[in-house]
Amino acid sequence: MKSTKFDEKLVSSIVSGVLDRREKFDSFFDNFSEISYDQGEQSFKMIYYMFDRFNNYKMNGGERINIYNTDIRLSKKNYNIDHVNPKKADLYDYANDEDREYINSIGNLLVIPLHSNSKAQNLPISEKVREIYEKYNTKLPTVSDFIKNFNKKDWDSKKNIFSSIEERTRKLAEISFRNVWNITK
């Protein structure tokens, strides 16, 4: 009898802990997914900061890649925020507000070196990966990770593009929650 009560308490405690962490993550994700390119300079600072954290959380001091600077002009001198799927894509019309939310969400953004972004412009996503990301950005972990996962996704329709953006937003939120800020407790 005692072992059953102990097991019930243990299971209840574990379930409660998992639910608390799930609620914390859901709340974190809701706020995280609101990070958007089109919210002005404050959001640019946040995006540079987030990508600095994403690219550096596994690195030691001397390996760090300095993407974020409190003076946004200095960040913009070396790195640019690139829309993976371009804002002005020839294939799709992103005229309505919902479409623009996807295109400007953090799941559709990468921070890449300045010279790379000027070459990327409004290239279709498959050309960007082949011509820009693979050639110039292999030292940035977020770009390398994106390249690695790119061919696993279907990018042939707006629906699939938006699904991939949602999935990447969730993945970046999970990395932030579990690894960058370790909020799992």
N, C-alpha and C positions, 0 to 999 in steps of 0.2 A: 504493500500500500504506500509506504513512504516513497519508494522510488517512482511511483506513478505521479504523486504530487510534485516531486522534484522535477520530473520530466515535463509535466504540464507547466510548471513555473518557468522552467528553462525555455521551453518552446514559446510560451507567451512573451517572455522577455526578448527573445530573438525576433519574433514577429513584430513586436512593438518597436524595437530598434530599427528594423528594416523599414517599417512604415514611416517612422519619424524621418529617416534619411531620405526616403522617397518623397515625402512632403517637402523636405528642405530642397531637394533637387528640383522638384516641379516648380516651386516658387522661384528658385534661382534661375531655372530655364525660362520661365515667363519673363523675368526681367532681362536676362541675357539676350533673348531673341528680339528684344526691342532696340538693341544697338543697331543703328542705321546710318548709312553714309549721308543721307540727305538732311541731317539735323544740324548742320553748321559746324563751326570750328570746335566746339566742345566735343562733338561726336568724333571728329577727326582725331583729337587728342586721345579719346577713349579707344578708338580703333588702333592707332599706333601703339598705345600702351598694351592693349590686349595681344596684339601680334608680337610685341616684344616679349611678353610673358610666354606665349605659345612657342616661340622659337628658342627660348632660353631656359625653360624650366628643367631640362635634363643636362644643361651645360655647366661646366666649372667656370670660375672667374675669367681666366685667360681665353676661354673659348667663346665667350659671350659676343653676340652680335647686337650692337647698340642701334636699335630701331627707334625707340622712344626718346624724346627730349621734351622737357617742359616747355621749351620755346618751339612751338609748332613749325616755325619757319626753318629751324635746323633739321627737324625730322623730314620735312618736305625736300630739303636739299639733297638728301641721300636716298630716300625711299618714297615711293608713291603708293597710294591705295589703288589697286586695280580691281575693276569689276570683272570677275572671271567670265561670266556671260555678259557681254558688253551692254551698256545702257542703250546704245543705238545700234542694235543688231539689225542687219538687213533682212534676216529670215523672219523675224517676229516683230509685231507691233506691241510695245509696252506702254501704251498710252493711258490705260486706266490705273487708278490708285493702287489696286490690289497687285497688279503686275509690278508696279514701281516698288512696292514694299518688298517683294521677293528680290528684285534686282539690286536694291540698295541694302539688303540685309547682310549681316556679318557672314552668313553662310555662302554668300556669293562674292566675298572679298578676299583678296590676298594683298599683303604688303610685299612689294618687289622693288629692286633697285630702280632708281630714277630713269636711267638710260633704257632699261627694259620696258618700262611703261610707255615711254614715248614711241617705241617701236610697236607695242601691242595695239594701241589705239582701239579701234573697233573691229579687230579681226574676229572671225568666228572662233568659237571656243576650241575646236580641234586644231586650227592653225596656231592659235595662241600657245597651246600646250606644246606643239611640235616646234614652232619657230621661236618662241620666246622663253617659256618656262623651262623647257628641257635644256636649252642652250645656255641661259644666263643665271639661273637661280637654283642650282643644285645645292648650294651651301645653306639655304634657308630651309629648315625642317618642314615648315608648313607647306612650302612649295613642293618639296620632294614628296611629301605625303600625298599632296593633291595629285601629282603626276602618277604616283604609284596606284592610286585609286581611280584615276580618270577612266581608264579602259574598262573598268568594272561597271560603269554606269552607262545608261542609255541617254544620249543627249539629242535625240532626233525630234523632240516635240516640246512645246512649252510645258505641258503637263509633266514630262519626265525631267525637264530642267528644274522646274519648281520643286519636284519631289527630291531631286539631288541636293538642291539648296537647303531644303528643310532638314534632310538627313545630315548634311555637313554642319548646319547650325547646331543640331543636337550633339554631334560628335565634339565640336569645339566647346560646347557648354559642359559636356562630360569631362573633357580634358581639364577645363578650368576648375570645375567643381572638385574632381578627385585628385588631380595632380598639381596644378598650379597653386591653388589655394587650399587644397586638402580639407574641404569642408565636410568630409564624410563622417565626422564624429558627432 
